[in-house]
Amino acid sequence: MTNLTCIMPCFIIADLKISVSFYVDQLGFQITYIGPDENPYWAIVGRDNISIMLKAVAPEIKPIPNRTRHEWAPTDAYISAAEPDTLFEEYRSNGVTFSKPVRDNSDNLRGFEIEDADGYILFFGHPNL
């Protein structure tokens, strides 16, 4: 019996309201949880079967996206998308800005990249089989 149900990246963020707004307003995610009730500092946002945890630890603790550590590994989250071209068009029509447009990349993946409000790179796509 399989007990694993999901995995979600946990991003350290600078400002909870700005980050949540990006995922909800730009990418069509929904807020699954935000808390604590008084002075919230973390949230879970999701869409379809994926979720991302956002956590504002403290003002002096800044986000550190992978691309700031090494140019060859810029992606902070790989999000499997059955139809990346369709999702790209949805996001484009919503005014989303792309780091890289939909394409076949050097890793033989079809997809696109978006940089979130804290500089994290999200890749939406799938392997070319």
C-alpha positions as CSV (number, residue, x, y, z in Angstrom):
1,M,0.0,0.0,0.0
2,T,1.3,3.4,-1.0
3,N,1.2,6.0,1.8
4,L,2.7,8.9,-0.1
5,T,0.2,11.4,-1.3
6,C,2.0,14.6,-2.4
7,I,5.1,16.6,-2.1
8,M,5.3,20.4,-1.9
9,P,8.3,22.8,-2.0
10,C,8.6,25.1,0.9
11,F,9.7,28.6,-0.2
12,I,11.1,31.1,2.3
13,I,9.5,34.4,1.1
14,A,9.8,38.1,1.9
15,D,6.2,39.1,2.2
16,L,3.2,36.7,2.6
17,K,0.6,39.0,1.0
18,I,2.7,39.7,-2.1
19,S,3.6,36.1,-2.6
20,V,0.1,34.7,-2.0
21,S,-1.3,37.4,-4.4
22,F,1.1,36.3,-7.1
23,Y,0.1,32.7,-6.9
24,V,-3.7,33.4,-6.6
25,D,-4.0,36.4,-9.0
26,Q,-1.4,35.4,-11.6
27,L,-1.3,31.6,-11.6
28,G,-4.9,30.7,-10.6
29,F,-3.9,28.9,-7.4
30,Q,-6.2,28.8,-4.4
31,I,-5.3,29.3,-0.7
32,T,-5.5,26.0,1.1
33,Y,-4.3,27.4,4.4
34,I,-3.0,30.6,5.8
35,G,-2.1,31.1,9.4
36,P,-1.9,31.6,12.2
37,D,-5.1,33.5,12.5
38,E,-3.4,36.4,14.2
39,N,-0.5,37.8,12.3
40,P,-0.2,35.1,9.6
41,Y,3.3,34.3,8.3
42,W,2.8,31.1,6.2
43,A,0.4,29.7,3.7
44,I,-0.2,26.8,1.4
45,V,-1.4,27.6,-2.1
46,G,-2.4,25.0,-4.7
47,R,-3.9,24.2,-8.0
48,D,-5.1,20.9,-9.3
49,N,-2.9,18.3,-7.6
50,I,0.1,20.5,-6.6
51,S,0.8,22.7,-3.6
52,I,3.5,25.1,-2.5
53,M,4.1,26.2,1.0
54,L,5.1,29.9,1.4
55,K,6.7,31.0,4.7
56,A,7.9,34.5,5.8
57,V,10.3,33.5,8.5
58,A,11.6,36.9,9.5
59,P,12.5,40.2,7.8
60,E,16.2,39.4,7.9
61,I,15.8,35.9,6.4
62,K,15.7,36.4,2.7
63,P,14.6,34.1,-0.2
64,I,17.5,32.2,-1.8
65,P,16.4,30.9,-5.2
66,N,18.5,28.2,-6.8
67,R,19.6,30.5,-9.7
68,T,21.5,32.7,-7.2
69,R,23.6,29.6,-6.2
70,H,24.3,28.2,-9.6
71,E,23.2,29.1,-13.2
72,W,23.0,25.5,-14.3
73,A,20.3,24.7,-11.7
74,P,17.9,27.6,-11.8
75,T,14.7,25.7,-11.2
76,D,13.2,25.7,-7.7
77,A,10.1,23.7,-8.6
78,Y,9.3,21.4,-11.4
79,I,5.5,21.3,-11.9
80,S,4.4,18.5,-14.2
81,A,1.9,19.8,-16.7
82,A,0.1,17.5,-19.2
83,E,-0.5,20.3,-21.7
84,P,2.2,23.0,-21.1
85,D,1.3,24.8,-24.4
86,T,-2.4,25.2,-23.2
87,L,-1.3,26.4,-19.8
88,F,1.2,28.8,-21.3
89,E,-1.6,30.4,-23.4
90,E,-3.8,30.6,-20.3
91,Y,-1.1,32.4,-18.3
92,R,-0.1,34.6,-21.3
93,S,-3.8,35.8,-21.6
94,N,-3.7,36.6,-17.9
95,G,-0.7,38.8,-18.4
96,V,1.8,36.6,-16.7
97,T,5.5,37.4,-17.4
98,F,7.6,34.5,-18.4
99,S,11.3,33.9,-17.7
100,K,11.4,31.5,-20.7
101,P,8.5,30.9,-23.1
102,V,7.1,27.5,-24.0
103,R,9.8,25.5,-25.8
104,D,11.7,22.2,-25.9
105,N,14.7,22.8,-23.6
106,S,18.2,21.2,-23.5
107,D,17.0,18.7,-20.9
108,N,14.4,17.4,-23.5
109,L,11.5,18.9,-21.5
110,R,8.6,20.8,-23.1
111,G,7.5,23.7,-21.0
112,F,8.0,27.2,-19.8
113,E,9.4,29.1,-16.8
114,I,8.0,31.7,-14.6
115,E,9.8,33.7,-11.9
116,D,7.6,34.3,-8.8
117,A,7.4,37.4,-6.6
118,D,10.5,36.2,-4.6
119,G,12.6,35.1,-7.5
120,Y,11.9,31.4,-7.4
121,I,11.8,29.8,-10.9
122,L,8.9,27.5,-11.6
123,F,9.1,25.1,-14.6
124,F,5.7,23.9,-15.9
125,G,6.0,21.1,-18.4
126,H,6.8,17.5,-19.1
127,P,9.5,15.3,-20.7
128,N,9.4,14.7,-24.4
129,L,8.8,11.0,-24.7
